[in-house]
Amino acid sequence: MNSIKELHIISNGKMSIEQLREILINIHPFVSVIHLREKQKTAKELFEVVQLLMYANIPLSKIMINDRIDVALVTRAVGVQLAFHSLGASVVKDHFPQLRIGCSIHSFEEGKKAILDGADYVLFGHIFDSKSKPGTPPRGLEELKRVTTLDIPVIAIGGITPENTRKVLDAGAKGIAVMSGVLDTRDPLTAVKAYANALKIGGGKSEKVL
């Protein structure tokens, strides 16, 4: 059984391509997956983002495209992250079995459906109070524990910090996803190392990321 916990970084759609590229060049060695969640960009613009990251030697094996299956296929990114408005995971899996498919879910029932549809993992949240979800009550650790009883890897998202990462892992999550906790900081590299260390310690490993 793979004990390595995944660290997913999700772009916020607010920064320039150049700014995002510079941050990702520095942090990608410490990251498992990079989600390009750029809802306002056209397919052409998103394609150009992936090209820039490729030219910066950021591996396609780490790049997931949010929603846009066409861009994932053309760029040969590793996979797609599907939301409630996206094509169904079963449709995507049937036609493009080479893609890694993640489903964003908000309940136990949605998790069961994701399994039936052939998703490779689910992104569940938000776990704690989150700046990106003001006024919306978090789902909390107890609900996370319930979701992680499903037979699918669960990546937790929402208000996760290096300090509370251990609680998330203890609840059964196979990894965490972070947006503002890295990308909105003054020093993204230091921030991502703190998360990477928290995952290693929480996952039963004590080696420190330098």
C-alpha positions in Angstrom: 0.0 0.0 0.0 1.4 3.4 -1.0 1.9 5.5 2.2 3.1 8.6 0.3 0.6 11.5 0.9 -0.1 13.7 -2.0 0.2 17.5 -2.0 -2.0 19.2 -4.7 -1.6 22.8 -5.5 -4.6 24.5 -7.2 -4.2 27.7 -9.2 -6.5 30.6 -8.2 -7.2 32.2 -11.6 -6.2 35.6 -10.3 -2.5 35.9 -11.1 -0.7 36.4 -14.5 0.6 33.4 -16.4 4.1 34.7 -15.8 3.6 35.0 -12.1 2.1 31.6 -11.8 4.9 30.1 -13.9 7.6 31.6 -11.7 6.0 30.2 -8.5 5.5 26.8 -10.0 9.1 26.6 -11.2 10.2 27.0 -7.6 7.7 24.8 -5.8 6.9 21.9 -8.2 9.7 19.6 -6.8 7.8 19.5 -3.5 4.3 19.0 -5.1 2.5 15.9 -6.3 -0.1 17.5 -8.5 -0.6 21.0 -10.0 -4.2 21.8 -10.9 -4.8 24.5 -13.5 -8.1 25.9 -12.4 -8.4 28.9 -14.8 -12.1 29.2 -15.5 -11.8 32.6 -17.2 -9.2 31.4 -19.8 -10.1 30.1 -23.2 -8.9 26.8 -24.4 -6.2 28.5 -26.4 -5.0 30.5 -23.4 -5.0 27.4 -21.2 -3.0 25.5 -23.8 -0.4 28.3 -23.8 -0.2 28.1 -20.0 0.6 24.4 -20.2 3.2 25.0 -22.9 4.9 27.6 -20.8 5.1 25.2 -17.9 6.4 22.5 -20.1 9.2 24.8 -21.4 10.0 25.5 -17.8 10.6 21.7 -17.3 7.6 21.2 -15.1 6.5 17.6 -15.9 3.2 16.9 -17.6 2.9 14.0 -15.1 2.1 16.6 -12.5 -0.4 18.7 -14.4 -4.2 18.3 -14.1 -6.5 20.4 -16.1 -9.7 21.6 -14.4 -12.8 20.7 -16.5 -11.2 21.1 -20.0 -10.8 17.6 -21.3 -9.9 18.9 -24.7 -6.9 20.8 -23.4 -5.8 17.9 -21.3 -5.8 15.6 -24.3 -4.0 18.0 -26.7 -1.3 18.9 -24.2 -1.0 15.3 -22.9 -1.4 16.4 -19.3 -1.8 13.6 -16.8 -5.5 14.1 -16.2 -8.6 16.2 -15.5 -10.4 17.4 -12.4 -14.1 17.2 -13.0 -16.8 19.4 -11.2 -20.6 18.9 -11.0 -21.0 20.8 -14.3 -18.3 18.8 -16.2 -18.8 15.8 -18.4 -19.4 12.7 -16.2 -16.4 10.7 -15.1 -17.8 7.6 -16.7 -18.0 9.2 -20.1 -14.5 10.6 -19.8 -13.1 7.2 -18.6 -14.8 5.3 -21.3 -13.4 7.5 -24.1 -10.1 8.5 -22.6 -8.9 5.8 -20.2 -5.4 7.2 -20.2 -6.4 10.2 -18.3 -6.2 10.4 -14.5 -9.7 11.5 -13.3 -10.4 13.4 -10.2 -14.0 14.3 -9.1 -14.8 17.2 -6.8 -17.4 16.1 -4.3 -19.2 17.6 -1.3 -20.9 14.5 0.2 -20.6 10.8 0.9 -23.3 10.1 -1.7 -21.3 12.0 -4.4 -18.3 10.0 -3.4 -20.2 6.7 -4.0 -21.2 8.0 -7.4 -17.6 8.9 -8.3 -16.5 5.4 -7.6 -19.3 3.9 -9.8 -18.3 6.3 -12.5 -14.6 5.2 -12.4 -12.9 8.2 -10.9 -9.3 7.6 -9.7 -9.7 9.9 -6.7 -12.0 12.5 -5.2 -11.4 16.0 -3.9 -13.5 16.6 -0.8 -14.2 19.8 1.1 -14.2 22.2 2.4 -12.9 20.8 5.6 -12.2 23.9 7.7 -13.3 27.5 7.4 -11.9 28.8 4.1 -11.4 32.3 2.6 -12.6 31.0 -0.7 -15.9 29.9 0.9 -17.0 32.8 3.2 -20.2 32.2 5.0 -20.4 28.5 4.1 -20.1 26.1 7.0 -17.2 23.7 6.7 -18.0 20.0 6.4 -15.5 19.1 9.1 -13.3 16.2 10.1 -16.1 13.9 11.1 -17.6 14.1 7.6 -14.2 13.6 6.1 -13.8 10.4 8.2 -17.0 9.2 6.8 -16.0 9.9 3.2 -12.6 8.2 3.6 -14.4 4.9 4.4 -15.2 4.8 0.7 -13.0 2.7 -1.5 -11.3 5.6 -3.3 -8.4 7.9 -2.4 -9.7 11.1 -0.8 -7.8 14.4 -1.2 -9.0 17.0 1.4 -9.4 20.7 0.6 -10.4 23.8 2.4 -8.7 25.8 5.1 -5.9 23.3 5.5 -2.7 24.6 7.1 0.6 22.8 8.0 -0.7 22.9 11.6 -3.9 21.0 11.0 -2.6 18.7 8.3 -2.0 15.9 10.8 -5.7 15.9 11.8 -6.7 15.6 8.1 -4.4 12.6 7.6 -5.6 11.0 10.8 -9.1 11.3 9.4 -8.0 9.1 6.5 -7.2 11.5 3.7 -4.6 10.4 1.2 -3.4 13.9 0.7 -4.4 17.6 0.8 -5.1 20.3 -1.8 -4.0 23.9 -1.2 -4.6 27.2 -3.0 -4.2 30.4 -0.9 -2.0 28.7 1.7 0.8 28.6 -0.9 -0.1 30.9 -3.8 -1.2 33.9 -1.7 1.8 34.0 0.6 4.8 36.2 0.3 7.1 33.2 0.2 5.4 30.3 -1.7 8.5 28.1 -1.5 8.8 28.3 2.3 5.0 27.7 2.5 5.1 24.6 0.3 8.0 23.1 2.2 6.0 23.5 5.5 3.1 21.6 3.9 5.5 18.9 2.5 7.0 18.5 6.0 3.6 18.3 7.6 2.6 15.5 5.2 5.8 13.5 5.8 5.5 13.8 9.6 1.8 13.1 9.5 2.3 10.2 7.2 4.7 8.5 9.5 7.9 9.9 8.0 10.2 12.2 9.9 12.7 13.4 7.2 12.6 17.2 6.8 12.3 18.8 3.5 15.1 21.3 3.0 
